[in-house]
Amino acid sequence: MADTRRRVKVYTLNEDRQWDDRGTGHVSSSYVERLKGMSLLVRAESDGSLLLESKINPNTAYQKQQDTLIVWSEAENYDLALSFQEKAGCDEIWEKICQVQGKDPSVDITQDLVDESEEERFDDMSSPGLELPPCELSRLEELAELVATSLPSPLRREKLALALENEGYIKKLLELFHVCEDLENVEGLHHLYEIIKGIFLLNRTALFEVMFSEECIMDVIGCLEYDPSLSLPRKHREFLTKTAKFKEVIPISDPELKQKIHQTYRVQYIQDMVLPTPSVFEENMLSTLHSFIFFNKVEIVGMLQEDEKFLTELFAQLTDDATDDDKRQELVNFLKEFCAFSQTLQPQNRDSFFKTLSNMGILPALEVILGMDDIQVRSAATDIFSYLVEYNPSMVREFVMQEAQQNDDDILLINLIIEHMICDPDPELGGAVQLMGLLRTLVDPENMLATANKTEKTEFLSFFYKHCMHVLTAPLLANTTEEKPSKDDFQTAQLLALILELLTFCVEHHTYHIKNYIINKDILRRVLVLMGSKHAFVALCALRFMRKIIGLKDEFYNRYIMKAFLFEAVVKAFLNNGSRYNLLNSAIIEMFEFIRVEDIKSLTAHVIENYWKALEDVDYVQTFKGLKLRYEQQRERQDNPKLDSMRSILRNNRYRRDARTLEEEEEMWFNTDEDEMEDGESVLLPTDKSKNDDEIMDHFGKFMERKKLKDGDEKEVLTKSTLTGRQSPSFKLSFSSTSSGSSKSSLTSQSASSNSPGSPGSPGSPGSPGTIAKSTPHMAAITTKGGLIGLVDYPDDDEEEEEEEEDSDEKEQSAPLTKKSRLGS
């Protein structure tokens, strides 16, 4: 029991901030002479080897999480965790840790109470603050220890930060750094690394302002080069001064703005490259550093935005034909980074930012840049365009509709975007995918505005289909002039798949615009040519496009499909796929299954009449046989509309009438029938009118019997018909009783005959033409089928159709038998 309770997994945190499993074992706490203190020991359950040996340090912050997890941080950014199998074991070890540190085990973080005990110790000092040792080379180790022990306590961190601020201690430390570098004092440099790193973790803006000042920041970076865990120091200062170069694409006259840009770059470099990966407890200690960078970027954007002279010169050079390619690339890269900085702004500030760029003419400038041959420049311009589209697609739509009144289609901004998508040189079409996403955003009606005066959706979609759609579909139409794709290489296939994806989106979200375009341009026929592509993903895209059209259940589309016999390409692809069970096979079957389930009558008839011979042998799914059955049901309804109208009447009765009312009416019907038979009323051959009545009663009687079978009230049905002792009850539940087993009689005939037990024609009488042994198998099948049909769930049309066929036979053969039986009675 003890082994299970103390069973743990040991985890360490790697540089990627992921927990690595170091093994499973059993934990204990004991005194270790070598470590001079109580320690946590974990021995592997497999071979007994030592997985962990960690001294319980009085100043270490231990944290208990989720009742079964203990986490703490050790030297050199080394985080550890013990995950217990049982809560009881976790509680035992937690009590040992708290006992060593003299804390109450009820807390979840030991540092909360460490603060109080340490605070009591510091309160004994005469000074209200923390007294720092003199800033001397010989006292660096003492200072490093003081900083390390202060970090776990919020109050001690506060006192240490105040002391560093008030005494100007950071500048003194940086003077010592130069001394240590000149003397090559490695030990002193290592202590300075720990001190400066600890000051970062104090999370104080006032200290950051000193450390990041122009005179101090490079020395701070220098201190952070001497990480004790590395054999050789890093060369961050060399990179910042020699490799990284500051480029002014447009001269910046404001010295404050220039200094802010330098500072932000260097602080960002410290955060990303210089500082080690923060541990679990250090992550929140760098929040002020993140905020410092964030607000610096906001200031830079604001200062550039207010400098009209700077922005005017920027856009003038961007659009000037005399600007050389290298210069233009630098200008575009600057504008791209400028827009990237704007993502840090608050919504109202971002509004102002993009309005300023719009007023300065950023969209006409992008139009000029996108028309250039330089691929790198166009790529950067595309990124800028994406910022604009994501922020305010309506602004872009308004611009392109206005320019359409002045320019030809070839130089419209959206058409330039489409052309760059089509001509993307990347074999993987990375840029084309990005541009397709932007086009999708622009044509998405969900983000279009509607005002009292105009509807953006109507205006823009009319513009797009008139001026742009032919450019988008040009590669598709050019590649599908024959029965097979004229070009079927991988890059072309990828491009066509992207175009089909956007067209499918249009089918789903646009109404008459895309419908008119598809039908007038015969787009679906061209798309289905791609079903013959050797690339399965293209064939699936084409099929998905057709499936989306069929899913709309629009008769305009359906008539277009039938008139052009567009299912031919799909059936051909299905047959060519053979017996392979793959995605194409499943997708095609699903499309036909949708037609069957949704009962799309026009398409069902079209498929069966034209392609049934090709599909009739497919029997591993019932989809095509189900379609054939649907088709036959439709034909029978057309030939016999009375049955179809009767089904509607019965369906309405089922859903609208109360169950108790049905039972009362059923009993009245049986009683009335019995009274009529008791009176010896003879029945003549039915006239046309009585035939119609018999059909109604026949359907209604069968419906009542199915209800009784569903509810399990067979006995009640039998009780209501007074049968002789010789009559078999199973006949009452069947719909057939004839001499041959193939002839059938209706429930109406059975009810009449069973109420005259001695009649020769009664199924139960010895003189009946039919015998029980012969009739039972057929009757059992019918009974089982009837028992599956419920009162509320309307039976499938195929079941109804079978019953209708039975009815027609019954009416032909049961009438003479009934007449004979009743006359005999």
Secondary structure, 3 states (H helix, E strand, C coil): CHHHHCEEEEEEECCCCCEEEEEEEEEEEEEECCCCEEEEEEEECCCCCEEEEEECCCCCCEEEECCCEEEEEECCCEEEEEEECCHHHHHHHHHHHHHHHCCCCCCCECHHHHHHHHHHHHHCCCCCCCCCCCCCHHHHHHHHHHHHHHCCCHHHHHHHHHHHHHCCHHHHHHHHHHHHHHHCCHHHHHHHHHHHHHHHHCCCHHHHHHHCCCCCHHHHHHHCCCCCCCCCCCCHHHHHHHHCCCCCCCCCCCHHHHHHHHHHHHHHHHHHHHCCCCCCCCHHHHHHHHHHHHHHHHHHHHHHHHCHHHHHHHHHHHHCCCCCHHHHHHHHHHHHHHHHHHCCCCHHHHHHHHHHHHHHCHHHHHHHHHCCCCHHHHHHHHHHHHHHHHHCHHHHHHHHHHHCCCCCHHHCHHHHHHHHHHCCCCCCCHHHHHHHHHHHHHCCHHHCCECCCCEHHHHHHHHHHHHCHHHHHHHHHHHCCCCCCCCCCHHHHHHHHHHHHHHHHHHHHCCHHHHHHHHHHCHHHHHHHHHHCCCHHHHHHHHHHHHHHHHCCCHHHHHHHHHCCCHHHHHHHHHHHCCCCCHHHHHHHHHHHHHHHCCCHHHHHHHHHHHHHHHCCCCCCCHHHHHHHHHHHHHHHHHCHHHHHHHHHHHHHHHHCCHHHHHHHHHHHHHHHHHHHHCCCCCCCCCHHHHHHHHHHHHHHHHHHHHHHHHCCHHHHHHHCCCCCCCCHHHHCCCCCCCCCCCCCCHHHHHHHHCCCCCCCCCCCCCCCCCHHHHHHHHHHHHHHHHCCCCCCCCCHHHHHHHHHHHHHHHHHHHHHHHHHHHHC
